[in-house]
Amino acid sequence: MIAKSKAWRSERYLAWVRSLPCCMTGEEGCQAHHVIGLNWGLSGWGMKAPDSFVMPLSPYAHGMVHKHAEWQWWQIEWLKQTIRQGMTVFASDAEVYEQLDHAMAFIAAKEAA
């Protein structure tokens, strides 16, 4: 679990994520959706995942992920796709790249468990 006070925050990264098309629908005008509901210790009552664990979702897709638990597992692939793109775009930004690399390693460890 990542403590709320230690969670990485970056408005610059969130703005970039919002500029991407929706992972589910391909629509423009997305929200930066923080991963929820995967029992990874990243979300819960009063918690928000670090900004490295966001993906672009349209308002429709965002609502579906919040309403339907079975849709939450799609977040893993969407998140990996977003992080891979981010690692390319932010390759020269050591702080962002390090956070994204850490997020990818965290996901790989959870998938291997």
GUVO-25669 format. One line per 4 residues: number of its first residue (from 1); their letters; for each residue x, y, z of N, C-alpha, C. Coordinates in Angstrom, 3 decimals. Example, Ala and Ser with C-alpha at 12.3 -4.5 7.8 and 13.67 -1.06 7.14 Angstrom:
<nodes>
1 = as = 13.190,-5.690,7.800,12.300,-4.500,7.800,13.200,-3.300,7.800 | 12.850,-2.250,7.080,13.670,-1.060,7.140,12.900,0.030,7.870
</nodes>
This chain:
<nodes>
1 = miak = 0.841,-1.182,0.000,0.000,0.000,0.000,0.884,1.243,0.000 | 0.492,2.258,-0.753,1.217,3.524,-0.823,0.432,4.554,-0.025 | 1.063,5.093,1.013,0.392,6.062,1.878,-0.009,7.298,1.083 | -1.175,7.857,1.410,-1.703,9.014,0.683,-0.701,10.158,0.647
5 = skaw = -0.045,10.445,1.762,0.890,11.561,1.820,2.133,11.304,0.969 | 2.408,10.054,0.644,3.577,9.700,-0.151,3.232,9.518,-1.628 | 1.970,9.583,-1.963,1.551,9.348,-3.347,2.099,10.445,-4.249 | 2.677,10.039,-5.369,3.254,10.978,-6.329,2.146,11.750,-7.021
9 = rser = 2.326,13.062,-7.144,1.366,13.934,-7.798,2.092,14.770,-8.857 | 1.482,14.896,-10.029,2.063,15.700,-11.099,0.956,16.234,-12.002 | 0.666,17.511,-11.878,-0.349,18.119,-12.726,0.082,18.078,-14.193 | 1.377,18.191,-14.439,1.887,18.123,-15.811,1.593,16.762,-16.444
13 = ylaw = 1.828,15.697,-15.704,1.548,14.356,-16.227,0.041,14.161,-16.415 | -0.754,14.607,-15.460,-2.211,14.478,-15.582,-2.733,15.236,-16.801 | -2.195,16.425,-17.057,-2.611,17.201,-18.234,-2.278,16.433,-19.509 | -1.111,15.806,-19.550,-0.735,15.005,-20.721,-1.706,13.834,-20.898
17 = vrsl = -2.030,13.126,-19.799,-2.963,11.991,-19.877,-4.322,12.470,-20.402 | -4.800,13.609,-19.912,-6.091,14.140,-20.375,-6.075,14.490,-21.862 | -4.895,14.715,-22.433,-4.795,15.056,-23.854,-4.894,13.829,-24.760 | -4.822,12.638,-24.188,-4.859,11.393,-24.960,-6.296,10.984,-25.269
21 = pccm = -6.493,10.164,-26.291,-7.834,9.614,-26.537,-8.173,8.560,-25.491 | -9.442,8.361,-25.273,-9.930,7.388,-24.298,-9.413,5.985,-24.621 | -8.940,5.295,-23.610,-8.447,3.923,-23.775,-9.547,2.971,-24.235 | -10.786,3.261,-23.876,-11.896,2.365,-24.191,-12.597,2.742,-25.494
25 = tgee = -12.897,4.026,-25.678,-13.729,4.450,-26.811,-12.962,5.169,-27.910 | -11.768,5.658,-27.608,-11.003,6.431,-28.580,-11.428,7.882,-28.667 | -12.417,8.274,-27.865,-12.914,9.656,-27.882,-11.889,10.628,-27.314 | -11.993,11.865,-27.756,-11.189,12.957,-27.198,-11.936,13.532,-25.990
29 = gcqa = -11.294,14.427,-25.261,-11.935,15.074,-24.117,-12.006,14.173,-22.907 | -10.881,13.597,-22.556,-10.844,12.594,-21.487,-10.554,13.169,-20.113 | -10.840,12.340,-19.143,-10.479,12.589,-17.760,-9.288,11.701,-17.429 | -8.438,12.142,-16.518,-7.337,11.320,-16.030,-7.901,10.486,-14.875
33 = hhvi = -8.221,9.247,-15.166,-8.860,8.350,-14.202,-7.804,7.596,-13.405 | -7.844,7.743,-12.076,-6.959,6.991,-11.186,-7.534,5.587,-11.003 | -6.677,4.588,-11.117,-7.087,3.191,-11.013,-7.863,2.952,-9.710 | -8.914,2.128,-9.797,-9.729,1.799,-8.626,-10.031,0.300,-8.602
37 = glnw = -10.327,-0.214,-7.420,-10.955,-1.512,-7.254,-10.170,-2.754,-7.581 | -8.862,-2.710,-7.643,-8.105,-3.910,-8.014,-7.502,-4.648,-6.821 | -7.810,-4.217,-5.622,-7.256,-4.829,-4.408,-5.729,-4.801,-4.403 | -5.178,-3.719,-4.903,-3.730,-3.543,-4.943,-3.249,-2.559,-3.888
41 = glsg = -4.152,-2.088,-3.032,-3.771,-1.125,-2.010,-3.546,0.279,-2.551 | -4.061,0.555,-3.745,-3.883,1.875,-4.354,-5.097,2.768,-4.203 | -6.236,2.178,-3.921,-7.458,2.971,-3.800,-8.298,2.408,-2.674 | -9.194,3.208,-2.231,-10.083,2.810,-1.145,-10.674,4.052,-0.518
45 = wgmk = -11.374,3.852,0.560,-12.028,4.955,1.246,-11.006,6.022,1.618 | -11.153,7.220,1.054,-10.268,8.339,1.364,-8.897,8.247,0.721 | -8.717,7.329,-0.208,-7.417,7.164,-0.865,-7.555,7.406,-2.365 | -6.492,7.882,-2.957,-6.415,8.020,-4.407,-5.048,7.497,-4.822
49 = apds = -5.023,6.706,-5.871,-3.768,6.158,-6.375,-2.818,7.282,-6.772 | -1.517,7.015,-6.778,-0.568,8.013,-7.272,-0.893,8.381,-8.723 | -0.439,9.550,-9.139,-0.738,10.012,-10.494,-0.098,9.134,-11.570 | 0.858,8.314,-11.225,1.456,7.388,-12.198,0.501,6.242,-12.528
53 = fvmp = -0.585,6.118,-11.785,-1.578,5.066,-11.999,-2.879,5.653,-12.563 | -2.752,6.460,-13.617,-3.916,7.049,-14.272,-3.954,6.648,-15.742 | -5.151,6.717,-16.307,-5.351,6.439,-17.727,-6.410,7.392,-18.244 | -6.400,7.675,-19.557,-7.413,8.571,-20.105,-8.723,7.822,-20.366
57 = lspy = -9.796,8.291,-19.758,-11.116,7.708,-19.985,-12.104,8.818,-20.295 | -12.980,8.563,-21.258,-14.060,9.495,-21.559,-15.005,9.513,-20.360 | -15.840,10.539,-20.245,-16.803,10.546,-19.137,-17.651,9.269,-19.109 | -18.067,8.766,-20.280,-18.856,7.528,-20.341,-18.055,6.343,-19.766
61 = ahgm = -16.829,6.154,-20.267,-16.003,5.028,-19.811,-15.685,5.161,-18.324 | -15.418,6.375,-17.882,-15.117,6.627,-16.473,-16.291,6.179,-15.601 | -17.478,6.552,-16.014,-18.673,6.152,-15.268,-18.872,4.644,-15.245 | -18.615,3.984,-16.376,-18.781,2.533,-16.450,-17.813,1.808,-15.517
65 = vhkh = -16.579,2.282,-15.441,-15.597,1.656,-14.552,-16.027,1.813,-13.091 | -16.609,2.959,-12.764,-17.062,3.169,-11.381,-18.337,2.381,-11.065 | -19.185,2.153,-12.050,-20.465,1.464,-11.814,-20.374,-0.051,-11.888 | -19.446,-0.579,-12.665,-19.403,-2.019,-12.928,-18.044,-2.603,-12.559
69 = aewq = -17.999,-3.334,-11.461,-16.742,-3.904,-10.975,-16.053,-4.772,-12.022 | -16.840,-5.465,-12.850,-16.225,-6.339,-13.857,-15.441,-5.547,-14.909 | -15.708,-4.267,-15.066,-14.970,-3.422,-16.008,-13.629,-2.976,-15.433 | -13.486,-3.075,-14.117,-12.280,-2.568,-13.475,-11.021,-3.323,-13.894
73 = wwqi = -11.145,-4.584,-14.255,-9.972,-5.357,-14.663,-9.388,-4.859,-15.983 | -10.191,-4.180,-16.809,-9.666,-3.591,-18.043,-8.635,-2.509,-17.745 | -8.726,-1.938,-16.554,-7.810,-0.859,-16.190,-6.352,-1.295,-16.271 | -6.067,-2.558,-16.020,-4.679,-3.024,-16.028,-4.055,-2.813,-17.403
77 = ewlk = -4.725,-3.265,-18.446,-4.183,-3.092,-19.799,-4.153,-1.626,-20.206 | -5.218,-0.888,-19.877,-5.258,0.536,-20.204,-4.128,1.283,-19.499 | -3.898,0.923,-18.255,-2.853,1.568,-17.469,-1.475,1.273,-18.057 | -1.209,0.020,-18.402,0.083,-0.328,-18.993,0.288,0.409,-20.318
81 = qtir = -0.754,0.506,-21.117,-0.676,1.225,-22.395,-0.321,2.693,-22.157 | -0.982,3.317,-21.197,-0.733,4.733,-20.892,0.678,4.928,-20.358 | 1.100,4.057,-19.466,2.439,4.186,-18.883,3.509,4.016,-19.955 | 3.347,3.047,-20.844,4.332,2.848,-21.924,4.465,4.113,-22.774
85 = qgmt = 3.334,4.705,-23.134,3.363,5.954,-23.908,4.057,7.052,-23.108 | 3.721,7.144,-21.831,4.315,8.160,-20.969,5.819,8.001,-20.833 | 6.293,6.761,-20.769,7.731,6.526,-20.649,8.466,6.991,-21.898 | 7.808,6.946,-23.033,8.409,7.451,-24.274,8.402,8.979,-24.283
89 = vfas = 7.247,9.552,-23.979,7.101,11.012,-24.003,7.967,11.693,-22.942 | 8.050,11.099,-21.762,8.777,11.708,-20.638,10.146,11.060,-20.414 | 10.722,10.481,-21.455,12.013,9.789,-21.327,13.118,10.699,-20.790 | 13.063,11.979,-21.108,14.103,12.909,-20.654,13.763,13.598,-19.339
93 = daev = 12.619,13.280,-18.762,12.212,13.852,-17.474,12.411,12.767,-16.414 | 13.532,12.837,-15.716,13.924,11.776,-14.790,12.867,11.479,-13.728 | 12.237,12.520,-13.181,11.250,12.300,-12.113,10.033,11.538,-12.631 | 9.465,12.000,-13.725,8.275,11.345,-14.271,8.618,9.937,-14.724
97 = yeql = 9.721,9.791,-15.456,10.112,8.476,-15.959,10.296,7.485,-14.806 | 10.951,7.920,-13.745,11.181,7.046,-12.586,9.853,6.597,-11.965 | 8.910,7.515,-11.843,7.608,7.169,-11.270,6.862,6.175,-12.161 | 6.934,6.373,-13.470,6.261,5.467,-14.402,6.930,4.098,-14.403
101 = dham = 8.252,4.082,-14.332,8.990,2.819,-14.268,8.618,2.058,-12.993 | 8.515,2.772,-11.887,8.104,2.170,-10.616,6.687,1.597,-10.732 | 5.791,2.345,-11.377,4.401,1.873,-11.551,4.368,0.601,-12.402 | 5.163,0.560,-13.470,5.203,-0.628,-14.325,5.721,-1.836,-13.550
105 = afia = 6.748,-1.635,-12.738,7.286,-2.739,-11.932,6.249,-3.208,-10.908 | 5.526,-2.279,-10.317,4.467,-2.622,-9.354,3.396,-3.480,-10.035 | 2.975,-3.066,-11.226,1.956,-3.821,-11.966,2.471,-5.218,-12.304 | 3.705,-5.299,-12.772,4.282,-6.615,-13.133,4.316,-7.536,-11.926
109 = akea = 4.673,-6.995,-10.761,4.711,-7.800,-9.537,3.312,-8.283,-9.155 | 2.315,-7.431,-9.290,0.943,-7.820,-8.965,0.434,-8.884,-9.934 | 0.782,-8.749,-11.215,0.344,-9.726,-12.198,1.034,-11.078,-11.979 | 2.260,-11.055,-11.493,3.010,-12.301,-11.269,2.561,-13.023,-10.003
113 = a = 1.945,-12.292,-9.094,1.548,-12.881,-7.798,0.396,-13.847,-7.940
</nodes>
